[in-house]
Amino acid sequence: MNQSVTTRAGPDPMAVAELLPITWFPPMWAFTCGVIASDVELISNWHLILIGLLLTGPLVCASSQAVNDWFDRHVDAINEPGRPIPSGRLPGRWGLAIAVTWSGLSLIIATGLGPWGFAATVLALMLAWAYSMPPLRLKENGWLGNAACGLSYESLAWITGSAVMMGGVMPSSESMLLALLYGIGAHGIMTLNDFKSIQGDRQMGVRSLPVQLGATRAASLACWTMALPQTIVISLLFSWGSAAHAIAVLLLLIAQVAMMRWFLQQPVQRALFYSGFGVPIYVSGMMVSAFALRSAL
């Protein structure tokens, strides 16, 4: 290892940026879906939307990434030695300090969203730390870790977006149900992400679903987990009188199923490609469903 790196007194600014990467899309998108589903006038509440997007993305989601990097530093030293902490670009306990500071900053900003927004931020951060930090370390079991991420990134963010826009009032039962269904489906999305690290997870004792079930069964489970909730969403939209939105989600699901059949033929080799193209179609259905509520409620 380069001596100039190991003796650095402070963090490399580029390493800090890498520790807090711009991969905040899922919770920001879900928060926006909740905002749309609230059926509240948007322009006059622009400041709440801005704070919410800042929280769900660059703050809470980024905090979870920093927490994960800190507690995965020994694993990354084997699998990804170029990561900021194992490479020495974030020396000492800088990684932990950044994770704690970013979490604290998230709580401060969350006060701008009122009691509901603050409580949701606390819950999201608790799940983020529980996902990576021993002794819970939910990520070591694919069933639990994927559920924590899916429900936090999608369901909690959606519900928070609606509740904040409605002045702290609980969203409608229809909105809550859609948020839960899409959060459950996101469990499958998280399983797709695990295919890229099967070998390392197996060596380090991380029981991701591809490790527990094998690649073929885990791929099938991921597809069913994504498809079934959407099937229920389609039925609900029809029953709520939103036939046009239901048909739109159905068409999006048909496109996903076609890609799923191709993905299942070679799940390990095709997981990354399917995640890159299939997941955007999945989340497009989320937004269509949110607009269905805005039209119907």
Number of C-alpha atoms within 10 A of each C-alpha: 7 8 8 10 15 15 12 14 12 11 19 16 11 12 18 18 12 14 24 23 14 12 13 20 15 21 26 24 22 30 29 22 27 33 30 25 31 27 18 15 12 14 9 9 14 12 13 20 20 10 16 28 23 18 25 28 21 19 24 28 30 25 27 24 21 28 28 23 23 24 18 15 19 15 17 19 14 13 16 14 15 13 18 24 26 21 19 22 25 26 19 16 11 16 25 18 14 19 23 15 13 22 25 16 15 24 21 12 17 25 15 14 25 13 14 20 28 20 16 20 29 17 13 23 22 13 20 27 22 20 26 23 17 11 8 13 19 24 21 20 19 21 17 16 24 26 23 23 25 24 23 25 27 29 27 24 32 34 29 28 31 27 22 26 26 17 14 16 11 16 21 15 9 16 24 18 16 26 25 20 23 27 27 24 25 30 26 25 23 22 25 25 16 21 24 15 15 20 13 16 19 14 13 13 11 21 20 27 26 28 22 16 13 13 19 14 15 23 26 16 18 21 24 16 20 24 21 15 19 26 15 13 22 23 16 18 22 15 11 15 12 19 16 13 22 25 15 16 25 18 14 20 22 13 14 22 17 11 16 22 13 13 22 20 12 13 23 19 13 17 21 17 14 20 18 10 12 22 19 15 17 23 19 16 24 25 19 20 28 26 20 21 22 16 13 12 12
